[in-house]
């Protein structure tokens, strides 16, 4: 493993250390898809924003229906 194969990500307000060994040229500020503690892809900021907005809408709907965690 290379020395910089780990990064800290923000997952909905939770900071978590992950491996970035599977993605090339990832840098601070990039949005990544995380699966089981590994970054598996980089996505552009616009797509990331759309995805985060969808997650927020799903959470709001779950809260309105009384199904929020």
mmJSON file of the N, C-alpha and C atoms, coordinates in Angstrom:
{"data_MODEL":{"atom_site":{
"group_PDB":["ATOM","ATOM","ATOM","ATOM","ATOM","ATOM","ATOM","ATOM","ATOM","ATOM","ATOM","ATOM","ATOM","ATOM","ATOM","ATOM","ATOM","ATOM","ATOM","ATOM","ATOM","ATOM","ATOM","ATOM","ATOM","ATOM","ATOM","ATOM","ATOM","ATOM","ATOM","ATOM","ATOM","ATOM","ATOM","ATOM","ATOM","ATOM","ATOM","ATOM","ATOM","ATOM","ATOM","ATOM","ATOM","ATOM","ATOM","ATOM","ATOM","ATOM","ATOM","ATOM","ATOM","ATOM","ATOM","ATOM","ATOM","ATOM","ATOM","ATOM","ATOM","ATOM","ATOM","ATOM","ATOM","ATOM","ATOM","ATOM","ATOM","ATOM","ATOM","ATOM","ATOM","ATOM","ATOM","ATOM","ATOM","ATOM","ATOM","ATOM","ATOM","ATOM","ATOM","ATOM","ATOM","ATOM","ATOM","ATOM","ATOM","ATOM","ATOM","ATOM","ATOM","ATOM","ATOM","ATOM","ATOM","ATOM","ATOM","ATOM","ATOM","ATOM","ATOM","ATOM","ATOM","ATOM","ATOM","ATOM","ATOM","ATOM","ATOM","ATOM","ATOM","ATOM","ATOM","ATOM","ATOM","ATOM","ATOM","ATOM","ATOM","ATOM","ATOM","ATOM","ATOM","ATOM","ATOM","ATOM","ATOM","ATOM","ATOM","ATOM","ATOM","ATOM","ATOM","ATOM","ATOM","ATOM","ATOM","ATOM","ATOM","ATOM","ATOM","ATOM","ATOM","ATOM","ATOM","ATOM","ATOM","ATOM","ATOM","ATOM","ATOM","ATOM","ATOM","ATOM","ATOM","ATOM","ATOM","ATOM","ATOM","ATOM","ATOM","ATOM","ATOM","ATOM","ATOM","ATOM","ATOM","ATOM","ATOM","ATOM","ATOM","ATOM","ATOM","ATOM","ATOM","ATOM","ATOM","ATOM","ATOM","ATOM","ATOM","ATOM","ATOM","ATOM","ATOM","ATOM","ATOM","ATOM","ATOM","ATOM","ATOM","ATOM","ATOM","ATOM","ATOM","ATOM","ATOM","ATOM","ATOM","ATOM","ATOM","ATOM","ATOM","ATOM","ATOM"],
"id":[1,2,3,4,5,6,7,8,9,10,11,12,13,14,15,16,17,18,19,20,21,22,23,24,25,26,27,28,29,30,31,32,33,34,35,36,37,38,39,40,41,42,43,44,45,46,47,48,49,50,51,52,53,54,55,56,57,58,59,60,61,62,63,64,65,66,67,68,69,70,71,72,73,74,75,76,77,78,79,80,81,82,83,84,85,86,87,88,89,90,91,92,93,94,95,96,97,98,99,100,101,102,103,104,105,106,107,108,109,110,111,112,113,114,115,116,117,118,119,120,121,122,123,124,125,126,127,128,129,130,131,132,133,134,135,136,137,138,139,140,141,142,143,144,145,146,147,148,149,150,151,152,153,154,155,156,157,158,159,160,161,162,163,164,165,166,167,168,169,170,171,172,173,174,175,176,177,178,179,180,181,182,183,184,185,186,187,188,189,190,191,192,193,194,195,196,197,198,199,200,201,202,203,204,205,206,207],
"type_symbol":["N","C","C","N","C","C","N","C","C","N","C","C","N","C","C","N","C","C","N","C","C","N","C","C","N","C","C","N","C","C","N","C","C","N","C","C","N","C","C","N","C","C","N","C","C","N","C","C","N","C","C","N","C","C","N","C","C","N","C","C","N","C","C","N","C","C","N","C","C","N","C","C","N","C","C","N","C","C","N","C","C","N","C","C","N","C","C","N","C","C","N","C","C","N","C","C","N","C","C","N","C","C","N","C","C","N","C","C","N","C","C","N","C","C","N","C","C","N","C","C","N","C","C","N","C","C","N","C","C","N","C","C","N","C","C","N","C","C","N","C","C","N","C","C","N","C","C","N","C","C","N","C","C","N","C","C","N","C","C","N","C","C","N","C","C","N","C","C","N","C","C","N","C","C","N","C","C","N","C","C","N","C","C","N","C","C","N","C","C","N","C","C","N","C","C","N","C","C","N","C","C","N","C","C","N","C","C"],
"label_atom_id":["N","CA","C","N","CA","C","N","CA","C","N","CA","C","N","CA","C","N","CA","C","N","CA","C","N","CA","C","N","CA","C","N","CA","C","N","CA","C","N","CA","C","N","CA","C","N","CA","C","N","CA","C","N","CA","C","N","CA","C","N","CA","C","N","CA","C","N","CA","C","N","CA","C","N","CA","C","N","CA","C","N","CA","C","N","CA","C","N","CA","C","N","CA","C","N","CA","C","N","CA","C","N","CA","C","N","CA","C","N","CA","C","N","CA","C","N","CA","C","N","CA","C","N","CA","C","N","CA","C","N","CA","C","N","CA","C","N","CA","C","N","CA","C","N","CA","C","N","CA","C","N","CA","C","N","CA","C","N","CA","C","N","CA","C","N","CA","C","N","CA","C","N","CA","C","N","CA","C","N","CA","C","N","CA","C","N","CA","C","N","CA","C","N","CA","C","N","CA","C","N","CA","C","N","CA","C","N","CA","C","N","CA","C","N","CA","C","N","CA","C","N","CA","C","N","CA","C","N","CA","C","N","CA","C","N","CA","C","N","CA","C"],
"label_alt_id":[null,null,null,null,null,null,null,null,null,null,null,null,null,null,null,null,null,null,null,null,null,null,null,null,null,null,null,null,null,null,null,null,null,null,null,null,null,null,null,null,null,null,null,null,null,null,null,null,null,null,null,null,null,null,null,null,null,null,null,null,null,null,null,null,null,null,null,null,null,null,null,null,null,null,null,null,null,null,null,null,null,null,null,null,null,null,null,null,null,null,null,null,null,null,null,null,null,null,null,null,null,null,null,null,null,null,null,null,null,null,null,null,null,null,null,null,null,null,null,null,null,null,null,null,null,null,null,null,null,null,null,null,null,null,null,null,null,null,null,null,null,null,null,null,null,null,null,null,null,null,null,null,null,null,null,null,null,null,null,null,null,null,null,null,null,null,null,null,null,null,null,null,null,null,null,null,null,null,null,null,null,null,null,null,null,null,null,null,null,null,null,null,null,null,null,null,null,null,null,null,null,null,null,null,null,null,null],
"label_comp_id":["UNK","UNK","UNK","UNK","UNK","UNK","UNK","UNK","UNK","UNK","UNK","UNK","UNK","UNK","UNK","UNK","UNK","UNK","UNK","UNK","UNK","UNK","UNK","UNK","UNK","UNK","UNK","UNK","UNK","UNK","UNK","UNK","UNK","UNK","UNK","UNK","UNK","UNK","UNK","UNK","UNK","UNK","UNK","UNK","UNK","UNK","UNK","UNK","UNK","UNK","UNK","UNK","UNK","UNK","UNK","UNK","UNK","UNK","UNK","UNK","UNK","UNK","UNK","UNK","UNK","UNK","UNK","UNK","UNK","UNK","UNK","UNK","UNK","UNK","UNK","UNK","UNK","UNK","UNK","UNK","UNK","UNK","UNK","UNK","UNK","UNK","UNK","UNK","UNK","UNK","UNK","UNK","UNK","UNK","UNK","UNK","UNK","UNK","UNK","UNK","UNK","UNK","UNK","UNK","UNK","UNK","UNK","UNK","UNK","UNK","UNK","UNK","UNK","UNK","UNK","UNK","UNK","UNK","UNK","UNK","UNK","UNK","UNK","UNK","UNK","UNK","UNK","UNK","UNK","UNK","UNK","UNK","UNK","UNK","UNK","UNK","UNK","UNK","UNK","UNK","UNK","UNK","UNK","UNK","UNK","UNK","UNK","UNK","UNK","UNK","UNK","UNK","UNK","UNK","UNK","UNK","UNK","UNK","UNK","UNK","UNK","UNK","UNK","UNK","UNK","UNK","UNK","UNK","UNK","UNK","UNK","UNK","UNK","UNK","UNK","UNK","UNK","UNK","UNK","UNK","UNK","UNK","UNK","UNK","UNK","UNK","UNK","UNK","UNK","UNK","UNK","UNK","UNK","UNK","UNK","UNK","UNK","UNK","UNK","UNK","UNK","UNK","UNK","UNK","UNK","UNK","UNK"],
"label_asym_id":["A","A","A","A","A","A","A","A","A","A","A","A","A","A","A","A","A","A","A","A","A","A","A","A","A","A","A","A","A","A","A","A","A","A","A","A","A","A","A","A","A","A","A","A","A","A","A","A","A","A","A","A","A","A","A","A","A","A","A","A","A","A","A","A","A","A","A","A","A","A","A","A","A","A","A","A","A","A","A","A","A","A","A","A","A","A","A","A","A","A","A","A","A","A","A","A","A","A","A","A","A","A","A","A","A","A","A","A","A","A","A","A","A","A","A","A","A","A","A","A","A","A","A","A","A","A","A","A","A","A","A","A","A","A","A","A","A","A","A","A","A","A","A","A","A","A","A","A","A","A","A","A","A","A","A","A","A","A","A","A","A","A","A","A","A","A","A","A","A","A","A","A","A","A","A","A","A","A","A","A","A","A","A","A","A","A","A","A","A","A","A","A","A","A","A","A","A","A","A","A","A","A","A","A","A","A","A"],
"label_entity_id":["1","1","1","1","1","1","1","1","1","1","1","1","1","1","1","1","1","1","1","1","1","1","1","1","1","1","1","1","1","1","1","1","1","1","1","1","1","1","1","1","1","1","1","1","1","1","1","1","1","1","1","1","1","1","1","1","1","1","1","1","1","1","1","1","1","1","1","1","1","1","1","1","1","1","1","1","1","1","1","1","1","1","1","1","1","1","1","1","1","1","1","1","1","1","1","1","1","1","1","1","1","1","1","1","1","1","1","1","1","1","1","1","1","1","1","1","1","1","1","1","1","1","1","1","1","1","1","1","1","1","1","1","1","1","1","1","1","1","1","1","1","1","1","1","1","1","1","1","1","1","1","1","1","1","1","1","1","1","1","1","1","1","1","1","1","1","1","1","1","1","1","1","1","1","1","1","1","1","1","1","1","1","1","1","1","1","1","1","1","1","1","1","1","1","1","1","1","1","1","1","1","1","1","1","1","1","1"],
"label_seq_id":[1,1,1,2,2,2,3,3,3,4,4,4,5,5,5,6,6,6,7,7,7,8,8,8,9,9,9,10,10,10,11,11,11,12,12,12,13,13,13,14,14,14,15,15,15,16,16,16,17,17,17,18,18,18,19,19,19,20,20,20,21,21,21,22,22,22,23,23,23,24,24,24,25,25,25,26,26,26,27,27,27,28,28,28,29,29,29,30,30,30,31,31,31,32,32,32,33,33,33,34,34,34,35,35,35,36,36,36,37,37,37,38,38,38,39,39,39,40,40,40,41,41,41,42,42,42,43,43,43,44,44,44,45,45,45,46,46,46,47,47,47,48,48,48,49,49,49,50,50,50,51,51,51,52,52,52,53,53,53,54,54,54,55,55,55,56,56,56,57,57,57,58,58,58,59,59,59,60,60,60,61,61,61,62,62,62,63,63,63,64,64,64,65,65,65,66,66,66,67,67,67,68,68,68,69,69,69],
"pdbx_PDB_ins_code":[null,null,null,null,null,null,null,null,null,null,null,null,null,null,null,null,null,null,null,null,null,null,null,null,null,null,null,null,null,null,null,null,null,null,null,null,null,null,null,null,null,null,null,null,null,null,null,null,null,null,null,null,null,null,null,null,null,null,null,null,null,null,null,null,null,null,null,null,null,null,null,null,null,null,null,null,null,null,null,null,null,null,null,null,null,null,null,null,null,null,null,null,null,null,null,null,null,null,null,null,null,null,null,null,null,null,null,null,null,null,null,null,null,null,null,null,null,null,null,null,null,null,null,null,null,null,null,null,null,null,null,null,null,null,null,null,null,null,null,null,null,null,null,null,null,null,null,null,null,null,null,null,null,null,null,null,null,null,null,null,null,null,null,null,null,null,null,null,null,null,null,null,null,null,null,null,null,null,null,null,null,null,null,null,null,null,null,null,null,null,null,null,null,null,null,null,null,null,null,null,null,null,null,null,null,null,null],
"Cartn_x":[0.85,0.0,0.89,0.535,1.288,1.036,1.949,1.808,0.546,0.05,-1.12,-2.369,-2.513,-3.669,-4.9,-4.838,-5.982,-6.382,-7.648,-8.184,-9.31,-9.659,-10.799,-11.912,-13.098,-14.255,-15.336,-16.237,-17.389,-18.6,-19.161,-20.338,-21.54,-22.22,-23.395,-23.075,-21.936,-21.536,-20.657,-20.458,-19.591,-18.28,-17.175,-15.851,-15.348,-14.859,-14.426,-13.189,-12.232,-11.052,-11.366,-10.992,-11.236,-9.954,-9.933,-8.841,-9.168,-8.167,-8.324,-7.402,-6.954,-6.022,-6.625,-7.943,-8.585,-8.882,-8.663,-8.917,-7.609,-7.436,-6.206,-6.487,-5.48,-5.528,-6.617,-7.028,-7.996,-7.265,-7.942,-7.312,-8.314,-7.806,-8.64,-9.712,-10.947,-12.069,-12.854,-12.293,-13.014,-14.167,-15.208,-16.314,-16.067,-16.168,-15.933,-17.128,-17.291,-18.279,-17.564,-18.156,-17.525,-18.337,-17.631,-18.266,-17.361,-17.893,-17.205,-15.816,-15.741,-14.486,-13.485,-13.897,-13.001,-13.663,-12.897,-13.368,-13.285,-14.386,-14.403,-14.585,-14.73,-14.871,-14.946,-14.592,-14.68,-15.833,-16.659,-17.756,-17.621,-18.185,-18.058,-18.945,-18.596,-19.318,-20.806,-21.184,-22.601,-23.407,-22.872,-23.545,-23.599,-22.523,-22.5,-23.577,-23.728,-24.734,-26.144,-26.405,-27.725,-28.004,-27.013,-27.176,-27.434,-26.683,-26.877,-28.264,-28.742,-30.088,-31.145,-30.958,-31.896,-31.908,-30.728,-30.666,-31.406,-31.249,-31.934,-33.448,-33.91,-35.344,-35.878,-35.112,-35.555,-35.629,-34.665,-34.696,-35.89,-36.173,-37.315,-38.624,-38.755,-39.957,-40.089,-38.981,-39.008,-39.417,-38.92,-39.289,-40.763,-41.247,-42.66,-43.584,-43.112,-43.913,-43.665,-42.767,-42.462,-41.547,-40.798,-39.898,-38.43,-38.149,-36.747,-36.041,-34.751,-33.98,-33.822],
"Cartn_y":[-1.188,0.0,1.244,2.227,3.483,4.278,5.185,5.946,6.798,7.291,8.186,7.485,6.214,5.456,5.601,6.464,6.668,8.136,8.364,9.723,9.742,10.926,11.099,11.728,11.107,11.621,12.038,12.877,13.298,12.583,11.674,10.911,11.391,12.389,12.915,13.462,14.127,14.701,13.792,12.578,11.635,11.544,11.792,11.697,10.266,9.716,8.321,8.188,7.388,7.117,5.988,6.197,5.195,4.979,3.917,3.664,4.321,4.946,5.518,4.807,3.61,2.852,2.435,2.336,1.856,2.953,4.205,5.315,6.061,6.511,7.24,8.731,9.479,10.943,11.581,10.955,11.58,12.622,13.756,14.824,15.433,16.188,16.846,17.665,17.494,18.226,17.43,16.314,15.471,14.754,14.451,13.628,12.205,11.263,9.867,9.018,7.915,6.906,5.947,5.716,4.868,3.598,2.473,1.179,0.375,-0.032,-0.87,-0.317,0.98,1.581,1.889,1.772,2.045,3.015,3.996,4.846,4.002,3.931,3.1,3.928,5.224,6.078,7.532,8.399,9.843,10.348,11.236,11.818,13.34,13.943,15.393,16.083,17.306,18.021,18.217,18.425,18.625,17.354,16.209,14.935,14.656,14.964,14.77,15.622,16.858,17.741,17.226,16.762,16.191,14.976,14.135,12.941,13.326,14.286,14.721,15.335,16.072,16.64,15.545,14.488,13.356,12.675,12.481,11.885,12.755,14.075,14.991,14.904,14.794,14.652,13.342,12.255,10.967,11.02,11.679,11.8,12.632,13.714,14.566,13.786,12.994,12.182,11.14,10.514,9.508,10.154,11.356,12.062,12.444,12.887,13.275,12.07,10.898,9.69,8.986,9.573,8.977,7.773,7.637,6.504,6.887,8.059,8.49,7.769,7.525,6.858,7.706],
"Cartn_z":[0.0,0.0,0.0,-0.788,-0.837,0.438,0.793,2.046,2.114,0.98,0.981,0.476,0.784,0.319,1.202,2.199,3.081,3.084,3.293,3.36,4.384,4.83,5.723,4.903,4.957,4.239,5.221,4.746,5.527,4.955,5.725,5.295,6.099,5.596,6.292,7.668,7.803,9.08,9.924,9.476,10.185,9.428,10.143,9.522,9.66,8.555,8.538,7.661,8.119,7.313,6.333,5.076,4.03,3.238,2.454,1.527,0.188,-0.401,-1.745,-2.736,-2.366,-3.197,-4.54,-4.623,-5.848,-6.864,-6.489,-7.415,-7.672,-8.887,-9.211,-9.256,-8.925,-9.014,-8.159,-7.064,-6.174,-5.333,-5.101,-4.327,-3.35,-2.411,-1.406,-2.111,-1.674,-2.246,-3.271,-3.752,-4.707,-4.009,-4.768,-4.292,-4.768,-3.835,-4.179,-3.792,-4.495,-4.13,-3.19,-2.007,-0.995,-0.824,-0.811,-0.568,0.358,1.479,2.459,2.788,3.049,3.479,2.392,1.132,0.008,-0.965,-1.409,-2.507,-3.767,-4.511,-5.718,-6.988,-6.837,-8.003,-7.595,-8.514,-8.313,-9.162,-8.603,-9.379,-9.399,-10.428,-10.552,-9.522,-9.152,-8.094,-8.371,-9.638,-9.958,-9.686,-10.106,-9.85,-8.356,-7.654,-6.202,-5.531,-5.966,-5.379,-5.63,-6.849,-7.155,-6.27,-6.087,-5.257,-3.806,-3.284,-1.896,-1.702,-2.708,-2.632,-2.602,-3.389,-3.364,-2.0,-1.418,-0.079,0.936,0.842,1.756,1.582,0.333,0.075,0.65,0.485,1.034,2.555,3.182,4.635,5.09,4.381,4.734,4.595,3.538,3.368,4.486,4.841,5.922,7.238,7.507,8.742,8.712,7.563,7.463,7.674,7.291,7.445,8.77,9.588,10.88,10.799,9.701,9.517,9.618,10.14,10.226,11.353,11.155,12.217,13.454],
"occupancy":[1.0,1.0,1.0,1.0,1.0,1.0,1.0,1.0,1.0,1.0,1.0,1.0,1.0,1.0,1.0,1.0,1.0,1.0,1.0,1.0,1.0,1.0,1.0,1.0,1.0,1.0,1.0,1.0,1.0,1.0,1.0,1.0,1.0,1.0,1.0,1.0,1.0,1.0,1.0,1.0,1.0,1.0,1.0,1.0,1.0,1.0,1.0,1.0,1.0,1.0,1.0,1.0,1.0,1.0,1.0,1.0,1.0,1.0,1.0,1.0,1.0,1.0,1.0,1.0,1.0,1.0,1.0,1.0,1.0,1.0,1.0,1.0,1.0,1.0,1.0,1.0,1.0,1.0,1.0,1.0,1.0,1.0,1.0,1.0,1.0,1.0,1.0,1.0,1.0,1.0,1.0,1.0,1.0,1.0,1.0,1.0,1.0,1.0,1.0,1.0,1.0,1.0,1.0,1.0,1.0,1.0,1.0,1.0,1.0,1.0,1.0,1.0,1.0,1.0,1.0,1.0,1.0,1.0,1.0,1.0,1.0,1.0,1.0,1.0,1.0,1.0,1.0,1.0,1.0,1.0,1.0,1.0,1.0,1.0,1.0,1.0,1.0,1.0,1.0,1.0,1.0,1.0,1.0,1.0,1.0,1.0,1.0,1.0,1.0,1.0,1.0,1.0,1.0,1.0,1.0,1.0,1.0,1.0,1.0,1.0,1.0,1.0,1.0,1.0,1.0,1.0,1.0,1.0,1.0,1.0,1.0,1.0,1.0,1.0,1.0,1.0,1.0,1.0,1.0,1.0,1.0,1.0,1.0,1.0,1.0,1.0,1.0,1.0,1.0,1.0,1.0,1.0,1.0,1.0,1.0,1.0,1.0,1.0,1.0,1.0,1.0,1.0,1.0,1.0,1.0,1.0,1.0],
"B_iso_or_equiv":[0.0,0.0,0.0,0.0,0.0,0.0,0.0,0.0,0.0,0.0,0.0,0.0,0.0,0.0,0.0,0.0,0.0,0.0,0.0,0.0,0.0,0.0,0.0,0.0,0.0,0.0,0.0,0.0,0.0,0.0,0.0,0.0,0.0,0.0,0.0,0.0,0.0,0.0,0.0,0.0,0.0,0.0,0.0,0.0,0.0,0.0,0.0,0.0,0.0,0.0,0.0,0.0,0.0,0.0,0.0,0.0,0.0,0.0,0.0,0.0,0.0,0.0,0.0,0.0,0.0,0.0,0.0,0.0,0.0,0.0,0.0,0.0,0.0,0.0,0.0,0.0,0.0,0.0,0.0,0.0,0.0,0.0,0.0,0.0,0.0,0.0,0.0,0.0,0.0,0.0,0.0,0.0,0.0,0.0,0.0,0.0,0.0,0.0,0.0,0.0,0.0,0.0,0.0,0.0,0.0,0.0,0.0,0.0,0.0,0.0,0.0,0.0,0.0,0.0,0.0,0.0,0.0,0.0,0.0,0.0,0.0,0.0,0.0,0.0,0.0,0.0,0.0,0.0,0.0,0.0,0.0,0.0,0.0,0.0,0.0,0.0,0.0,0.0,0.0,0.0,0.0,0.0,0.0,0.0,0.0,0.0,0.0,0.0,0.0,0.0,0.0,0.0,0.0,0.0,0.0,0.0,0.0,0.0,0.0,0.0,0.0,0.0,0.0,0.0,0.0,0.0,0.0,0.0,0.0,0.0,0.0,0.0,0.0,0.0,0.0,0.0,0.0,0.0,0.0,0.0,0.0,0.0,0.0,0.0,0.0,0.0,0.0,0.0,0.0,0.0,0.0,0.0,0.0,0.0,0.0,0.0,0.0,0.0,0.0,0.0,0.0,0.0,0.0,0.0,0.0,0.0,0.0],
"pdbx_formal_charge":[null,null,null,null,null,null,null,null,null,null,null,null,null,null,null,null,null,null,null,null,null,null,null,null,null,null,null,null,null,null,null,null,null,null,null,null,null,null,null,null,null,null,null,null,null,null,null,null,null,null,null,null,null,null,null,null,null,null,null,null,null,null,null,null,null,null,null,null,null,null,null,null,null,null,null,null,null,null,null,null,null,null,null,null,null,null,null,null,null,null,null,null,null,null,null,null,null,null,null,null,null,null,null,null,null,null,null,null,null,null,null,null,null,null,null,null,null,null,null,null,null,null,null,null,null,null,null,null,null,null,null,null,null,null,null,null,null,null,null,null,null,null,null,null,null,null,null,null,null,null,null,null,null,null,null,null,null,null,null,null,null,null,null,null,null,null,null,null,null,null,null,null,null,null,null,null,null,null,null,null,null,null,null,null,null,null,null,null,null,null,null,null,null,null,null,null,null,null,null,null,null,null,null,null,null,null,null],
"auth_seq_id":[1,1,1,2,2,2,3,3,3,4,4,4,5,5,5,6,6,6,7,7,7,8,8,8,9,9,9,10,10,10,11,11,11,12,12,12,13,13,13,14,14,14,15,15,15,16,16,16,17,17,17,18,18,18,19,19,19,20,20,20,21,21,21,22,22,22,23,23,23,24,24,24,25,25,25,26,26,26,27,27,27,28,28,28,29,29,29,30,30,30,31,31,31,32,32,32,33,33,33,34,34,34,35,35,35,36,36,36,37,37,37,38,38,38,39,39,39,40,40,40,41,41,41,42,42,42,43,43,43,44,44,44,45,45,45,46,46,46,47,47,47,48,48,48,49,49,49,50,50,50,51,51,51,52,52,52,53,53,53,54,54,54,55,55,55,56,56,56,57,57,57,58,58,58,59,59,59,60,60,60,61,61,61,62,62,62,63,63,63,64,64,64,65,65,65,66,66,66,67,67,67,68,68,68,69,69,69],
"auth_comp_id":["UNK","UNK","UNK","UNK","UNK","UNK","UNK","UNK","UNK","UNK","UNK","UNK","UNK","UNK","UNK","UNK","UNK","UNK","UNK","UNK","UNK","UNK","UNK","UNK","UNK","UNK","UNK","UNK","UNK","UNK","UNK","UNK","UNK","UNK","UNK","UNK","UNK","UNK","UNK","UNK","UNK","UNK","UNK","UNK","UNK","UNK","UNK","UNK","UNK","UNK","UNK","UNK","UNK","UNK","UNK","UNK","UNK","UNK","UNK","UNK","UNK","UNK","UNK","UNK","UNK","UNK","UNK","UNK","UNK","UNK","UNK","UNK","UNK","UNK","UNK","UNK","UNK","UNK","UNK","UNK","UNK","UNK","UNK","UNK","UNK","UNK","UNK","UNK","UNK","UNK","UNK","UNK","UNK","UNK","UNK","UNK","UNK","UNK","UNK","UNK","UNK","UNK","UNK","UNK","UNK","UNK","UNK","UNK","UNK","UNK","UNK","UNK","UNK","UNK","UNK","UNK","UNK","UNK","UNK","UNK","UNK","UNK","UNK","UNK","UNK","UNK","UNK","UNK","UNK","UNK","UNK","UNK","UNK","UNK","UNK","UNK","UNK","UNK","UNK","UNK","UNK","UNK","UNK","UNK","UNK","UNK","UNK","UNK","UNK","UNK","UNK","UNK","UNK","UNK","UNK","UNK","UNK","UNK","UNK","UNK","UNK","UNK","UNK","UNK","UNK","UNK","UNK","UNK","UNK","UNK","UNK","UNK","UNK","UNK","UNK","UNK","UNK","UNK","UNK","UNK","UNK","UNK","UNK","UNK","UNK","UNK","UNK","UNK","UNK","UNK","UNK","UNK","UNK","UNK","UNK","UNK","UNK","UNK","UNK","UNK","UNK","UNK","UNK","UNK","UNK","UNK","UNK"],
"auth_asym_id":["A","A","A","A","A","A","A","A","A","A","A","A","A","A","A","A","A","A","A","A","A","A","A","A","A","A","A","A","A","A","A","A","A","A","A","A","A","A","A","A","A","A","A","A","A","A","A","A","A","A","A","A","A","A","A","A","A","A","A","A","A","A","A","A","A","A","A","A","A","A","A","A","A","A","A","A","A","A","A","A","A","A","A","A","A","A","A","A","A","A","A","A","A","A","A","A","A","A","A","A","A","A","A","A","A","A","A","A","A","A","A","A","A","A","A","A","A","A","A","A","A","A","A","A","A","A","A","A","A","A","A","A","A","A","A","A","A","A","A","A","A","A","A","A","A","A","A","A","A","A","A","A","A","A","A","A","A","A","A","A","A","A","A","A","A","A","A","A","A","A","A","A","A","A","A","A","A","A","A","A","A","A","A","A","A","A","A","A","A","A","A","A","A","A","A","A","A","A","A","A","A","A","A","A","A","A","A"],
"auth_atom_id":["N","CA","C","N","CA","C","N","CA","C","N","CA","C","N","CA","C","N","CA","C","N","CA","C","N","CA","C","N","CA","C","N","CA","C","N","CA","C","N","CA","C","N","CA","C","N","CA","C","N","CA","C","N","CA","C","N","CA","C","N","CA","C","N","CA","C","N","CA","C","N","CA","C","N","CA","C","N","CA","C","N","CA","C","N","CA","C","N","CA","C","N","CA","C","N","CA","C","N","CA","C","N","CA","C","N","CA","C","N","CA","C","N","CA","C","N","CA","C","N","CA","C","N","CA","C","N","CA","C","N","CA","C","N","CA","C","N","CA","C","N","CA","C","N","CA","C","N","CA","C","N","CA","C","N","CA","C","N","CA","C","N","CA","C","N","CA","C","N","CA","C","N","CA","C","N","CA","C","N","CA","C","N","CA","C","N","CA","C","N","CA","C","N","CA","C","N","CA","C","N","CA","C","N","CA","C","N","CA","C","N","CA","C","N","CA","C","N","CA","C","N","CA","C","N","CA","C","N","CA","C","N","CA","C","N","CA","C","N","CA","C"],
"pdbx_PDB_model_num":[1,1,1,1,1,1,1,1,1,1,1,1,1,1,1,1,1,1,1,1,1,1,1,1,1,1,1,1,1,1,1,1,1,1,1,1,1,1,1,1,1,1,1,1,1,1,1,1,1,1,1,1,1,1,1,1,1,1,1,1,1,1,1,1,1,1,1,1,1,1,1,1,1,1,1,1,1,1,1,1,1,1,1,1,1,1,1,1,1,1,1,1,1,1,1,1,1,1,1,1,1,1,1,1,1,1,1,1,1,1,1,1,1,1,1,1,1,1,1,1,1,1,1,1,1,1,1,1,1,1,1,1,1,1,1,1,1,1,1,1,1,1,1,1,1,1,1,1,1,1,1,1,1,1,1,1,1,1,1,1,1,1,1,1,1,1,1,1,1,1,1,1,1,1,1,1,1,1,1,1,1,1,1,1,1,1,1,1,1,1,1,1,1,1,1,1,1,1,1,1,1,1,1,1,1,1,1]
}}}
